[in-house]
Amino acid sequence: AAPAGTGIIAGGPMRAVFEALGIHDVVAKSVGSSNPHNMIKATFAALDQVASPRSVAMRRGKKVSDILGKKAGEHADAKDA
């Protein structure tokens, strides 16, 4: 995930997929095929493999804050700014 305010930094078909799904902040790069159909398939395959911070934390036996690298309350302060 990209930091808030980054925008969509992705080329062609990937940008269209992210915009259609309402994803606002992402950085993506395609390596290999530049065929639009294959890029869209690869984008959806990658999105299908995304794990939530909670599931990653559970799998690693850590706290969600350890995974996100944020201290408690830090996220709330960022929204107010």
C-alpha positions in Angstrom: 0.0 0.0 0.0 1.2 3.5 -0.8 1.1 6.3 1.7 -2.1 8.4 1.7 -2.0 11.1 -0.9 0.2 9.2 -3.3 -2.5 8.8 -5.9 -2.5 6.1 -8.6 1.0 5.5 -10.0 0.4 2.8 -12.5 0.3 2.5 -16.3 -2.6 2.0 -18.7 -4.8 -1.0 -17.9 -3.7 -1.2 -14.3 -4.7 2.4 -13.7 -8.1 1.8 -15.1 -8.6 -1.3 -12.8 -7.6 0.7 -9.7 -9.8 3.6 -10.6 -12.8 1.3 -11.3 -12.3 -0.4 -7.9 -12.0 2.9 -6.1 -8.4 2.4 -5.0 -6.9 5.9 -4.4 -3.3 5.3 -3.3 -1.2 2.7 -5.1 2.1 2.2 -6.8 2.3 -0.6 -9.4 4.6 -1.7 -12.1 4.2 -4.4 -14.7 7.2 -6.5 -15.6 7.0 -8.7 -18.6 4.0 -8.6 -20.8 2.6 -5.3 -22.0 -0.5 -7.0 -23.5 -3.5 -5.1 -21.9 -5.4 -8.4 -21.3 -2.5 -10.0 -19.5 -1.9 -6.9 -17.5 -5.5 -6.8 -16.3 -5.4 -10.6 -15.4 -2.1 -10.1 -13.5 -3.6 -7.1 -11.7 -6.6 -9.0 -10.5 -4.4 -12.0 -9.6 -2.2 -9.7 -7.4 -5.2 -8.1 -5.8 -6.6 -11.6 -5.0 -3.4 -12.4 -3.1 -3.5 -9.3 -0.9 -3.7 -10.1 2.8 -5.2 -7.9 5.5 -2.8 -6.6 8.2 -4.8 -8.6 10.8 -4.3 -11.9 8.9 -0.5 -11.2 8.4 -0.2 -10.4 12.1 -2.0 -13.6 13.2 0.2 -15.7 10.9 3.4 -14.1 12.2 2.3 -14.1 15.9 2.6 -10.3 16.1 0.4 -7.3 16.8 -1.2 -5.4 13.9 0.7 -2.3 15.0 4.0 -4.2 14.6 3.0 -5.1 11.0 1.9 -1.5 10.1 4.8 0.1 11.9 2.6 2.5 13.8 2.2 3.3 17.4 -1.2 3.3 19.0 -3.0 6.6 18.3 -0.6 7.6 15.6 -3.2 6.7 12.9 -5.9 8.9 14.4 -3.5 11.9 14.5 -2.8 11.6 10.8 -6.5 11.8 10.0 -6.8 15.1 11.9 -3.9 16.8 10.2 
